[in-house]
Amino acid sequence: MADTHEVAVLAGLSIKILLAATIGILLLGVYIGILIYGENSLTVLQHLKEKKVSLIEEAKILKAENQKLQKEYFELKQLEPKE
């Protein structure tokens, strides 16, 4: 026990402080891991941004197709006899 106390005195730290610092570092690491890879993480945010861009592109394509089909519909409706 005296050797441990001498080492702690030489390092200027006690075992309690070293243990608290180690636990703090581990908790910080877990927190950062959750921020990067968790359910509400940066990677999820990036995937959602990519999905948003693809959905906007798909919406543009569908709007153009809708315009074409509406034009065709109204042209065909003009050809039908009026009631």
C-alpha positions as CSV (number, residue, x, y, z in Angstrom):
1,M,0.0,0.0,0.0
2,A,2.9,2.3,0.7
3,D,4.2,1.8,-2.8
4,T,0.9,2.9,-4.3
5,H,0.8,5.9,-2.1
6,E,4.4,6.8,-3.1
7,V,3.6,6.5,-6.8
8,A,0.5,8.7,-6.3
9,V,2.5,11.3,-4.5
10,L,5.2,11.3,-7.2
11,A,2.6,11.7,-9.9
12,G,0.8,14.3,-8.0
13,L,-2.5,12.5,-8.3
14,S,-4.6,10.3,-6.1
15,I,-6.2,7.0,-7.1
16,K,-9.6,8.7,-6.7
17,I,-8.8,11.5,-9.1
18,L,-7.3,9.0,-11.7
19,L,-10.5,6.9,-11.4
20,A,-12.8,9.9,-11.8
21,A,-10.8,11.2,-14.8
22,T,-10.9,7.7,-16.4
23,I,-14.7,7.5,-15.9
24,G,-15.1,11.0,-17.3
25,I,-13.1,10.2,-20.4
26,L,-15.1,7.0,-21.0
27,L,-18.4,8.8,-20.6
28,L,-17.2,11.6,-23.0
29,G,-16.3,8.9,-25.5
30,V,-19.7,7.3,-25.3
31,Y,-21.4,10.6,-25.7
32,I,-19.4,11.5,-28.8
33,G,-20.1,8.0,-30.2
34,I,-23.8,8.6,-29.7
35,L,-23.6,12.0,-31.4
36,I,-21.9,10.5,-34.4
37,Y,-23.6,7.1,-34.8
38,G,-26.7,7.3,-32.7
39,E,-30.4,7.5,-33.6
40,N,-30.3,11.4,-33.8
41,S,-26.8,11.5,-35.2
42,L,-24.8,13.4,-37.8
43,T,-24.8,10.4,-40.1
44,V,-28.6,10.2,-39.9
45,L,-28.8,14.0,-40.7
46,Q,-26.6,13.4,-43.8
47,H,-28.7,10.6,-45.0
48,L,-31.9,12.7,-44.6
49,K,-30.3,15.6,-46.5
50,E,-29.5,13.2,-49.4
51,K,-33.0,11.8,-49.3
52,K,-34.5,15.3,-49.4
53,V,-32.5,16.1,-52.5
54,S,-33.6,12.9,-54.2
55,L,-37.2,13.6,-53.3
56,I,-37.0,17.1,-54.7
57,E,-35.7,15.8,-58.0
58,E,-38.5,13.1,-58.1
59,A,-41.1,15.9,-57.4
60,K,-39.7,17.9,-60.4
61,I,-40.0,14.8,-62.6
62,L,-43.5,14.1,-61.5
63,K,-44.6,17.7,-62.0
64,A,-43.3,17.6,-65.5
65,E,-45.1,14.3,-66.2
66,N,-48.3,15.7,-64.6
67,Q,-48.2,18.8,-66.9
68,K,-47.8,16.6,-70.0
69,L,-50.6,14.3,-69.0
70,Q,-52.9,17.3,-68.1
71,K,-52.2,18.8,-71.6
72,E,-53.0,15.5,-73.2
73,Y,-56.2,15.2,-71.1
74,F,-57.5,18.6,-72.1
75,E,-56.7,18.0,-75.7
76,L,-58.7,14.8,-75.6
77,K,-61.5,16.5,-73.8
78,Q,-61.8,19.1,-76.5
79,L,-62.3,16.3,-79.1
80,E,-65.2,14.8,-77.2
81,P,-68.7,15.9,-78.2
82,K,-70.3,18.4,-75.8
83,E,-73.4,17.2,-73.9
